[in-house]
Amino acid sequence: MKTTCFLAAALTLAAITAHAQQTVRRVVQPITNKEWVTPFPGFRIVGNVYYVGTYDLAAYLIITNAGHILVNTGADGSYDLMKPSIESLGFKISDIKIITSTHGHGDHVGDIARFQKESGARVYMSERDTVSIESGGNIDYRQPQGRGVMSYDPIKVDVRTKDGDKIRLGNVEITVLAHPGHTPGATSFMFQVQDAGRTYNVGIINMNGINQGVKLLGSPGYPTIVDDFRTTLEKQARLTPDIFLSSHAGQFNLHQVYKPGDPYNPSRFGDLAVYRGKVQNAMDNYQKQLAEERAAQAR
């Protein structure tokens, strides 16, 4: 039943995409969250993994012997904020070969088009968030008919990923974990990093929060949302990353454990209790909202 509902929703989205995009226009929307557009110095997290995002919007550069992988691009306009961080670390935009993201919201994919243009990289994205990416944020499950505006430049997805897929570049192999709920295509990434004789299991985990205004019940554009949230949170509770990273700085306590200029220390991101607490908090919020919505329906 879950698969049937997903297929029906996907077909509905596909059927209306062409019509919606015929009238869509690009509108630059002002960013009110200043932490999204505040630059932050890039730094080495562990081994070949570097933080290159803004103060709040986390982005990661993974270095390989065949070029680089960029995870997340920040909001529209973030290229000009992230480029200095990348270059200050000694890396080149032109060496980015793959761009991917934890999910298809504009604060994490808003500048994919610019990064792709400047680097020529291939874009890898969950098959379930591809419609949103390729519509420039015009279409998603909350407004499957389209908003009539693009919040960022659309980009063609080169590779559509699904659970268990591998993203390979040079000496790096990343496992794609489908963690739907926050969006239908929300994705986490697990991979191994060697550093100082130790192997770290690094997790860029998309924390499964519920955006303001999103309803769990009565969501025709996303009929599996209730089950997706629960299943993802249960899966995330079983993960044990040695290094825990996420989509927003606050989600993995970046600014509590690191200040610009601090010495290199991978262990600051290795507190498993912090990770488990974040997942449990997301589960508590999910269960609370679901109970409240069910109680409201029963009145």
Summary of the structure (lengths in Angstrom):
residues: 299
radius of gyration: 18.7
end to end distance: 27.6
largest distance: 60.5
contacts: 995
relative contact order: 0.14
helix: 36%
strand: 23%
